[in-house]
Amino acid sequence: MIQMKDYGQTKEQMRRYLMGKEEMINEIVSLCNANKDNPHCSIYWLADMIKEIVEGNSCLGDLQEASND
């Protein structure tokens, strides 16, 4: 079992922190595919969303999990 110091993270933030590389890549690819033809999606917004995925603040994976239930 992985033990980490508690820096005030929620369980969700810890889960995201421990997210595998493949899961993170899948979230980023999904985000890019969803906005590929979106003329209202700027590169800055897209970069911010990718940063949220990397930092573990994204809810994209949760939306995909909820739709699979």
C-alpha positions in Angstrom: 0.0 0.0 0.0 1.3 3.5 -0.9 1.6 5.8 2.0 1.7 9.6 1.5 1.8 12.5 3.8 -1.5 14.3 4.3 -1.2 17.8 2.9 -5.0 18.4 3.2 -5.9 16.7 0.0 -9.4 15.2 -0.4 -9.7 11.5 -1.3 -10.6 12.5 -4.8 -7.4 14.6 -5.2 -5.4 11.6 -3.9 -7.1 9.3 -6.3 -6.3 11.6 -9.2 -2.7 11.9 -8.0 -2.4 8.2 -8.2 -4.0 8.1 -11.6 -2.1 5.9 -14.1 -0.4 7.3 -17.1 -2.7 5.6 -19.5 -5.8 7.0 -17.7 -4.4 10.5 -17.9 -3.6 10.1 -21.6 -7.1 8.8 -22.3 -8.6 11.9 -20.5 -6.4 14.3 -22.5 -7.2 12.5 -25.8 -10.9 12.6 -25.0 -10.7 16.3 -24.3 -8.9 17.0 -27.5 -11.2 14.9 -29.6 -14.3 16.5 -28.1 -13.0 20.0 -29.0 -11.3 19.2 -32.2 -13.9 21.0 -34.4 -15.1 23.4 -31.8 -14.4 27.0 -33.1 -15.1 28.4 -29.6 -12.3 26.4 -27.9 -9.1 28.4 -27.7 -5.7 26.9 -27.3 -5.5 28.7 -24.0 -8.7 27.1 -22.7 -7.5 23.7 -23.9 -4.1 24.2 -22.2 -5.9 25.1 -19.0 -8.1 22.0 -19.2 -5.0 19.8 -19.8 -3.3 21.4 -16.9 -6.3 20.6 -14.7 -6.1 16.9 -15.7 -2.4 16.8 -15.0 -2.8 18.5 -11.6 -5.7 16.2 -10.7 -8.4 18.9 -10.7 -10.4 17.6 -13.7 -13.9 16.0 -13.4 -13.7 14.6 -16.9 -13.0 11.0 -15.7 -15.8 11.2 -13.2 -18.2 12.2 -16.0 -17.1 9.2 -18.1 -17.4 6.9 -15.1 -20.9 8.1 -14.4 -22.0 7.6 -18.0 -20.7 4.0 -17.8 -22.8 3.2 -14.7 
